[in-house]
Amino acid sequence: MKKIFIMLCCGAGISSGMLATRTRNAAKNKEIPVTVEARSESEVAEYFSVIDILFLGPHYASQQKEFQKHAGRYHIPVIVVPQEIYGRLDGEALLELAIRTVTHAPEN
């Protein structure tokens, strides 16, 4: 499996930062090669050329179409983190969702 670059878009970054850490830990425990970063909304566009998937915190759900419009040029799926994953800061579930999405995405 190629290394997957997961980006989490967040506001203040506290919850998303913790979710990113838990996702990295889950990947390490499963020996799955990933990079997981949590960045603010204003920084996300700088990473479109290198990320494989963009997750939005639930509070950004209303902006999903706008993010997808920009990410679409790079064939990057944009997904709102399900509330049950975000609320529990479930890094393992987020990792599984990312892998399922990226491995089923159409090739560029």
C-alpha positions as a printed Julia matrix, in Angstrom:
108×3 Matrix{Float64}:
   0.0    0.0     0.0
   1.31   3.42   -0.9
   1.54   5.99    1.84
  -1.73   7.9     2.29
  -1.71  11.61    3.13
  -4.78  12.49    5.18
  -5.63  16.15    5.83
  -8.07  17.27    8.52
  -9.51  20.74    8.14
 -10.29  22.33   11.45
 -10.94  25.64   13.12
  -8.98  26.11   16.33
  -7.42  22.7    15.85
  -7.75  21.19   19.3
 -10.23  18.41   18.5
  -8.88  17.85   15.0
  -5.32  17.81   16.31
  -6.26  15.1    18.81
  -8.09  13.15   16.1
  -5.01  13.41   13.85
  -2.79  12.07   16.65
  -5.13   9.17   17.32
  -5.3    8.39   13.6
  -1.48   8.38   13.37
  -1.33   6.06   16.39
  -3.9    3.69   14.89
  -1.91   3.59   11.64
   1.33   2.94   13.51
  -0.26   0.08   15.47
  -1.5   -1.48   12.21
   1.75  -0.69   10.39
  -0.14   1.29    7.74
   1.91   4.04    6.06
   0.13   7.37    6.48
   0.76  11.04    7.04
  -1.99  12.77    8.98
  -2.07  16.55    9.36
  -4.61  18.89   10.92
  -4.62  22.35    9.34
  -6.8   25.42    9.46
  -9.22  26.23    6.68
  -6.88  28.93    5.37
  -3.98  26.47    4.96
  -5.71  23.54    3.26
  -5.34  24.79   -0.33
  -1.54  24.75    0.02
  -1.67  20.94    0.34
  -3.99  19.97   -2.53
  -1.08  18.81   -4.68
   0.11  16.29   -2.06
  -2.87  15.04   -0.06
  -4.95  11.98   -0.89
  -8.07  12.81    1.1
  -9.48  15.83    2.88
 -11.63  15.45    5.95
 -13.68  18.37    7.21
 -14.75  18.77   10.8
 -18.54  18.53   11.15
 -18.71  22.3    11.67
 -17.49  22.72    8.05
 -20.24  20.55    6.53
 -21.9   23.56    4.91
 -18.65  24.3     3.05
 -18.08  20.81    1.66
 -19.16  21.72   -1.89
 -16.81  24.7    -1.94
 -13.86  22.6    -0.76
 -14.77  19.87   -3.27
 -14.81  22.39   -6.1
 -11.16  23.25   -5.4
 -10.04  19.74   -4.48
 -11.73  18.22   -7.52
  -8.97  19.45   -9.82
  -6.63  17.18   -7.89
  -9.11  14.26   -7.68
  -9.17  14.53   -3.89
 -12.26  13.26   -2.09
 -13.65  15.68    0.49
 -15.58  14.07    3.32
 -17.21  15.52    6.4
 -16.04  13.48    9.39
 -19.08  11.6    10.69
 -20.18  13.0    14.04
 -19.75   9.64   15.78
 -16.09   9.52   14.73
 -15.45  13.17   15.51
 -17.27  13.09   18.85
 -15.33  10.04   20.05
 -12.08  11.23   18.43
 -11.94   7.73   16.95
  -8.68   7.63   15.02
  -9.08   3.99   14.08
 -12.49   4.58   12.49
 -11.2    7.64   10.64
  -8.23   5.65    9.34
 -10.55   2.89    8.1
 -12.81   5.43    6.38
  -9.81   7.06    4.7
  -8.42   3.76    3.44
 -11.82   2.62    2.14
 -12.34   5.92    0.35
  -8.86   6.25   -1.14
  -8.62   2.63   -2.3
 -12.04   2.87   -3.98
 -11.46   6.27   -5.56
 -11.07   6.35   -9.36
  -7.52   6.51  -10.63
  -6.22   9.91  -11.79
